[in-house]
Amino acid sequence: MDISSASSVSALSGQSVGTSVENEVLRKAQEIPAQNAAALVNSVPQPTKSSPANLPSNLGQNVNTTA
């Protein structure tokens, strides 16, 4: 009975599990900065309609393209 092939199949199966665990850890590690960025963006207060009333009406109408 040749068991060398059985042990190589077992080793490949172990590598497959190890690879999928590594991929899952990598995916989770990549999600953390994305969640932090989303929380940061959501923490910025939204402008209200009353805030432009405090500014002059001509402000923000023209863009100076010469430098």
C-alpha positions as CSV (number, residue, x, y, z in Angstrom):
1,M,0.0,0.0,0.0
2,D,1.5,3.3,-1.1
3,I,0.6,6.1,1.4
4,S,3.0,8.7,0.0
5,S,0.3,10.0,-2.3
6,A,-2.1,10.2,0.5
7,S,0.3,12.3,2.6
8,S,0.9,14.7,-0.3
9,V,-2.9,15.1,-0.8
10,S,-3.1,15.9,2.9
11,A,-0.3,18.4,2.6
12,L,-2.0,20.1,-0.3
13,S,-5.2,20.3,1.6
14,G,-3.4,21.9,4.5
15,Q,-1.9,24.5,2.2
16,S,-5.3,25.2,0.7
17,V,-6.8,25.9,4.2
18,G,-3.8,28.0,5.1
19,T,-4.1,30.0,1.9
20,S,-7.8,30.7,2.4
21,V,-7.1,31.8,6.0
22,E,-4.4,34.1,4.8
23,N,-6.8,35.5,2.2
24,E,-9.5,36.1,4.8
25,V,-7.1,37.9,7.1
26,L,-5.9,40.1,4.2
27,R,-9.5,40.9,3.3
28,K,-10.3,41.9,6.9
29,A,-7.2,44.0,7.1
30,Q,-8.2,45.8,4.0
31,E,-11.7,46.5,5.3
32,I,-10.5,48.2,8.5
33,P,-9.1,51.4,6.7
34,A,-12.2,51.5,4.5
35,Q,-14.5,51.5,7.6
36,N,-12.3,54.2,9.2
37,A,-12.5,56.4,6.1
38,A,-16.3,55.9,5.9
39,A,-16.7,56.9,9.6
40,L,-14.5,60.0,9.0
41,V,-16.5,61.1,6.0
42,N,-19.8,60.5,7.9
43,S,-18.5,62.5,10.9
44,V,-18.2,65.7,8.8
45,P,-21.3,67.9,9.4
46,Q,-23.5,68.5,6.4
47,P,-23.8,72.2,5.3
48,T,-27.2,73.7,6.2
49,K,-29.2,76.0,3.9
50,S,-28.7,78.8,6.4
51,S,-24.9,78.8,6.2
52,P,-24.7,80.5,2.7
53,A,-27.0,83.3,4.0
54,N,-24.1,84.5,6.2
55,L,-21.9,85.2,3.1
56,P,-22.2,88.0,0.5
57,S,-24.3,87.0,-2.5
58,N,-21.4,87.7,-5.0
59,L,-19.0,85.4,-3.2
60,G,-18.2,82.2,-5.1
61,Q,-19.6,83.4,-8.4
62,N,-16.3,83.8,-10.3
63,V,-13.2,81.6,-10.6
64,N,-9.8,83.3,-11.1
65,T,-8.0,81.2,-13.7
66,T,-4.9,83.3,-14.0
67,A,-2.0,82.7,-11.6
